[in-house]
């Protein structure tokens, strides 16, 4: 298999439900490209799992879905899953984030 994709799919309100369903299409396409998919769905989209997988399994592509703010990306039930001091965890990764406002400050500050 090729590189890995980590995708977060919290699903607890209308917005995250919608993003989670669209994420299914991403997963299907990644598997068709023979990528190893790590799907953190619903309560698996939590900080411990996200950071652990980023650091230990080193996926090359990361796809965050969920709510966001200028300083955080949120997972299931609005748990913070990524913040500015997580630079080491996201180093050398391609990151796509569908989370409001997270590129304004967080996106710029996690880049080395």
BELZI-V362333 format. One record per backbone hydrogen bond with DSSP energy under -0.5 kcal/mol. NH is the residue of the N-H (numbers start at 0). CO is the residue of the C=O. Records with the same first field share a line. If there is no record, write none. Layout:
NH=CO, CO
This chain:
1=33
4=35
5=60
6=4, 37
7=62
8=39
9=64
16=12
17=13
18=14
19=15
20=16
21=17
22=18
23=19, 20
24=20, 21
25=21
26=22
27=23
28=24
29=25
30=26
31=27
32=28
33=30
34=29
35=2
36=34
37=4, 35
38=36
39=6, 37
40=38
41=8
43=40
44=41
45=43
49=45
50=46
51=47
52=48
53=49
54=50
55=51
56=52
57=52
59=3
60=3
61=93
62=5
63=61, 95
65=97
68=71
72=81
73=66
74=78
75=44
77=74
78=75
80=72
81=72
83=70
85=82
86=83
89=85
90=86, 87
92=89
93=59
94=92
95=61
97=63
98=96
101=98
103=100
104=69, 100
105=69
106=101
108=104
109=105
110=107
